[in-house]
Amino acid sequence: MKVEHPNELPITEAEAKELEHLKKTIERAIEDGVITRAEFETIKGSIFRQGIISASQLNREISLYRQLVADKLGTGEIFAEPPQ
């Protein structure tokens, strides 16, 4: 299901760079098929970092996480490290 965001602001060059950095961080974390707690915390820290971030950018970052991690966890393409 495609969700529309009619009030979404256009992405800035700086936001595009941040999104690309987040994508690379996520791809490194899941390349072995298992996401560890430390990798999850790193990704979460990148998304919810300090500073001012637009709602549009936050939505883009969470959507990227959902696409690259959450959906794959749900289908079994990758696994989460079990709790210690």
N, C-alpha and C positions, 0 to 999 in steps of 0.2 A: 504494500500500500504506500503510495507516494503522498507525503505530507507537504502541503504548500505553506510557505511563510511569506505572505504578501508584504509584510512590513520589514523584511530582512534588508539590512544595509549592505551595499556592495562591499566586497572584501578589499581591504587595503593591501599594499605591497608588504607591509610589516606583518599583517595578519596572515597573509599567504605564506610567508617565511615561517611563522610560528606553527602554522598548520602542517607544513612540510616537515618541520623538525619533529612534531608530535607523531606524524605518520612513520618517520624513520625510527623513532623510539619504539613505537608499537611493533613495527615489523621485526626489529632486533629481538624484542621480548618474546615474540611468538614463533620465531624461525625454527626452534627446536620442537615445537608442538606442545610445549608446556609453559604456562605462565606462572612464575613464582610469586610469592607474596611481595618480595622486594621489587620485582618488575612491576607488579600492579601498583605498588606505592609510588614508584617513579612516574608511572603514567598518570596516576591520580594527581600527583604533585604538579605535573606539567599542565594539566587541565585546570586545576583549581589554584593556580599560583597567585601570589600577591600582586596587587596592581589593578588598574582599571581595565576591564575587558567588556566589550559590547555584548549584549545579549545574543546578537547574531553570531559573533565569533564563538561564544560558549556553545551555542546550538550546533555550529559546524564541528567543533571539537568533540562534543558528545556523540554526534552522529557518526563521526569517523571512528570513535571507540566502539560504538555499537556495531558498525559494519565490519571492523577488523578483529574485534575480540568477542563481544557478547554473542553475536550471531553464530560465530564459529564454535564457541563453547556450547551453545545450544544444540548444534548439529553434530558435535563430537569431533570436529576437525582438529580442535586443540583441547587441551585439558588444563585445569587449574591444579596447582600443587596442593596436595591435601594439607589441612591444618596440622601443626605440630603438637 
